[in-house]
Amino acid sequence: SYIYSYNKLYPIPGGSIMGIPTEIKPFLKTQLISPAAKLRAGLDYFLPVKPMHTDISIGHFFRQRLGDEVLENLIEPLMAGIYGANIDKLSLKTTFPHFKEQEEKEGGLIKGMIAQKAKNNADKKVTVKPKGQFKQFRHGLESFIQTLR
């Protein structure tokens, strides 16, 4: 799967959950995110976790935890593909409350997603890593329709 940015296609970094890095190597290697933005996203490890007393938008939450560039170049395109809406108008509590729950439980968003991924893998007893969460026909969706026709 790819994200189109800066007039170029970039592969979605491996080892991420909805754009949230859970493996350091693929995130550091991607050219979709600048080095400064990668450092900014790394601050998630050190940012204090604040309890959420009122609902906030997905955009606000991810900007606060990972910064503007990671949000705009990685998370927003994935969320837009799911909801087709402005992420600054989508409720975190209604769409992805588990992100906030994991952040509070583990002391950071990235830490929470790493813990969730480890738990999922332990539950499934995964021995082979999946190739990605987004699948597509090798020759595009049109090939499927042509075959049906």
C-alpha positions in Angstrom: 0.0 0.0 0.0 1.2 3.5 -0.8 0.5 7.1 0.2 0.7 9.8 -2.5 2.5 12.9 -1.2 4.8 15.5 -2.7 3.8 14.2 -6.2 5.2 10.8 -5.4 4.0 7.4 -4.1 5.6 6.3 -0.8 5.1 2.8 0.7 3.3 2.9 4.0 6.1 2.2 6.6 5.9 -1.4 7.8 5.2 -2.2 11.4 2.7 0.6 11.9 -0.9 0.5 13.1 -3.0 3.1 11.3 0.2 5.1 10.7 1.4 4.9 14.3 4.9 3.5 14.3 5.4 0.3 16.3 8.8 -0.6 14.8 11.6 1.8 14.6 13.5 0.7 11.5 10.7 1.0 8.9 9.7 4.4 10.4 13.3 5.7 10.3 13.8 4.5 6.7 10.6 6.0 5.2 11.1 9.1 3.1 7.5 10.1 3.6 8.4 11.8 6.9 11.3 14.3 7.4 14.0 13.6 10.0 12.7 16.5 12.1 9.2 15.0 12.0 10.5 11.6 13.0 12.2 13.2 16.1 9.0 15.1 16.9 7.0 11.8 16.8 9.6 10.3 19.1 8.7 12.9 21.7 5.6 10.8 22.3 7.8 8.7 24.6 8.4 11.7 26.9 5.1 13.7 26.6 2.9 13.5 29.7 -0.4 11.7 29.3 -3.3 13.8 30.2 -6.7 12.3 31.1 -9.4 13.2 28.6 -12.3 14.8 30.4 -14.1 15.9 27.2 -14.0 14.5 23.7 -11.4 15.7 21.3 -10.9 15.3 17.5 -8.7 12.6 16.0 -6.7 15.4 14.4 -6.1 17.1 17.8 -5.1 13.9 19.5 -2.6 12.8 16.9 -1.1 16.3 16.4 -0.6 16.5 20.2 1.1 13.0 20.4 3.0 12.7 17.0 3.1 16.2 15.4 1.7 17.8 12.3 3.8 16.1 9.6 3.2 12.5 10.8 -0.5 13.4 11.0 -0.7 15.0 7.6 1.5 12.7 5.6 0.7 9.3 7.2 -2.2 9.1 9.6 -4.6 11.5 7.8 -4.5 9.7 4.4 -5.2 6.4 6.1 -8.1 7.9 8.1 -9.5 9.7 5.1 -9.5 6.4 3.3 -11.7 5.0 6.0 -14.0 7.9 6.9 -13.7 10.3 4.0 -14.1 13.2 6.4 -12.1 15.9 8.0 -10.2 14.3 10.9 -10.4 17.6 12.8 -14.1 17.1 13.0 -14.1 13.4 13.8 -14.6 12.4 17.5 -11.8 10.4 19.1 -14.2 8.8 21.5 -16.6 7.6 18.8 -14.1 6.4 16.2 -10.9 5.2 17.9 -11.3 5.3 21.7 -8.8 2.5 22.1 -6.0 4.8 21.0 -6.6 7.0 24.0 -7.1 4.0 26.3 -3.8 2.5 25.2 -2.0 5.8 25.5 -3.2 6.2 29.1 -2.6 2.6 30.0 1.0 2.4 28.7 2.1 6.0 29.2 2.2 7.0 25.5 0.6 6.4 22.2 3.5 4.6 20.5 4.1 2.5 23.7 0.4 1.6 23.8 0.4 0.5 20.1 3.6 -1.6 20.6 2.0 -3.3 23.7 -1.3 -3.9 21.7 0.6 -5.4 18.8 2.6 -7.7 21.2 -0.6 -8.8 22.8 -2.3 -9.4 19.5 0.7 -11.5 18.3 0.7 -13.5 21.5 -3.0 -14.1 21.3 -2.7 -15.3 17.7 0.7 -17.0 18.3 1.8 -15.4 15.0 4.9 -17.0 13.6 4.8 -15.2 10.2 4.4 -11.5 10.0 1.5 -10.3 7.9 2.5 -8.3 4.8 0.2 -5.4 5.6 -3.3 -4.4 6.7 -4.3 -3.1 3.3 -4.9 -5.5 0.5 -5.6 -4.9 -3.2 -5.8 -7.0 -6.4 -2.5 -7.3 -8.2 -3.9 -5.5 -11.3 -6.3 -3.2 -9.4 -9.9 -3.4 -8.6 -10.9 -3.2 -12.3 -9.4 -6.6 -12.9 -11.8 -8.1 -10.4 -14.8 -6.4 -12.2 -13.5 -7.5 -15.6 -13.3 -11.1 -14.3 -16.8 -11.0 -13.0 -18.1 -9.5 -16.2 
